[in-house]
């Protein structure tokens, strides 16, 4: 198995149009939540979103997810034009809905008696379109994978990319995910009473649900030897991943976090990582009453005594739950934390829930030694993914 | 490399449920297109009109399932039964799901959004919303059969099933799981025919026919395959339906290179003449031209059967092609999965036992 490292990372979030602006805003404890304007849903009680506020030049047929993903990939490439064989490069993308701009506009037009939009456009706005577009940017002719595992999609995309580079099939993988707000997800989570009209409070005793957000996060993964040979900046090493199903409930997590524990244990095993080496968990941390307690129990079960010393953080307190992009966003937070040896805070964590009795990094960033991290992403259908990352120390 | 075998097969298709119905349909060459009922769309398509989940799916679960999840449930039950496996009785934590779909979640999304746009939050159904994600079927199957291993739902347009099988084989080879359920699933819904019709993709005059340029018609259904490592399957005395000989994907960044990408995938997956061929032509020039170019370059090879011309496009997102390759005995079967945009796929089954 080849060692796999992260050599590129780009992001567009509600906190910034780049990786570093997002990261420094997180460390400063800035809040990326603001008024919902992307959608006009005045009857919905929740009106706060981690919405990407700046506009990009629009190109015909491009969804917001594609536009933002192109921006994130450009940042990840940082001017590098890979001169690798096309079949040795692959693209792995996770998506939730990728937004549903045309179908939603169509139904709204039907309701309002207005001319329907060109439905033909919808045929060209599949989530696969983002995968194909990013492949074209670098001339990738190898595997293309679009994963639709809802909120764990983009973390599994990183896992699949790691698998193929570690196994020697590929020399470069673009992996990540994107999500934009749409009426379906807003109305859906609202119907489940899973959204908090106030800014979310992960791990808090009074947590009352999530805020939805938007993001695109793209990674470059390549074999260590190649990265060193070309003098690439290395953010972190990817050690492996784990994946599991709860087989418990269509939307609720297993109350003891059984599936999440198995995913984390598998990531540790695959990464040949001892639990005592894990200093950070970039948590799923949605702030729903069901998730956070179950996740903390799972972390305790997976790490054992080492859980007492681990730092846990939830980026969803800062730019919301970005669904299909959430796993990649969580991985970005972990990779940058390992690079800079600092944990980004969980905002608004005033009074921890007794069920969340771990160090969940309340309100302020925390400098500390970080050797390795687990990244968690869980999804509807009881779908769990965990990714193991290690600090790059130059060897 | 660790050998992967197919030990179970299940099918729900417009031609009926089960392997025998599919085999008879493919042998007859009779297309299954009819006028769509109003609740499934406009125009013609291939509907699983004889599908009856009663007796297969408990009533309390049935009401929670969207259309394609029902197909997937029954196809998966057939496949596990065919394989002689009951994951609920043991082994569920070591059983993976690799699902494939082009439409999964879409019928529920339309069903959720129509009343929402009419009545606002009062029209939102918390029962429907969980089915709006493409991986809803995988979650339902996990609950139904006690599957707790890794899971993915792959969306790769017409070749999604190939991508799902690829991931399942990887998980088996790396020891992530001991058994993998590969299931392709699609269900018809009204907006599908609206979108495909508006894009000029649908055949308007007559049924789809290879190289006719007419376009395709939509279909629905599910195809499920149970995969295991050969050593494990042999050790438990399972019947081996086929061995995964090879699987290859090539992608082209320019449309003009798609035919050569498919040819490259075939060259890797099937360097010698196969005994049988299953192709992915659907009546639309975009895919038919890829298959035609391939056939012209291998004119001494057997002519392919094209199941999508009988059962419609979608109807399992490519997994129905993989299953069709297992319906007749053969030493080797080449299955091609052309795609309208992304990766082009080719797979070879070896030692198929019908």
Interface residues (C-beta under 8 A of the other chain):
Chain A: X41 X43 X44 X86 X87 X95 X96 X97 X100 X102 X103 X104 X106 X107 X108 X110 X111 X118 X119 X120 X122 X123 X124 X126 X127 X128 X129 X131 X132 X135 X136 X139 X140 X141 X142 X143 X144 X145 X146 X147 X148 X149 X150 X156 X160 X163 X183 X184 X187 X188 X189 X190 X191 X192 X193 X242 X243 X244 X245 X246 X247 X248 X249 X250 X251 X259 X262 X266 X379 X380 X381 X382 X383
Chain B: X64 X92 X93 X97 X101 X102 X104 X105 X109 X110 X112 X113 X114 X116 X117 X118 X120 X121 X124 X125 X126 X129 X130 X132 X133 X134 X135 X136 X138 X139 X140 X142 X143 X146 X147 X148 X149 X150 X151 X152 X153 X154 X155 X156 X157 X163 X166 X167 X170 X174 X176 X191 X194 X195 X196 X197 X198 X199 X200 X201 X249 X250 X251 X252 X253 X261 X341 X342 X343
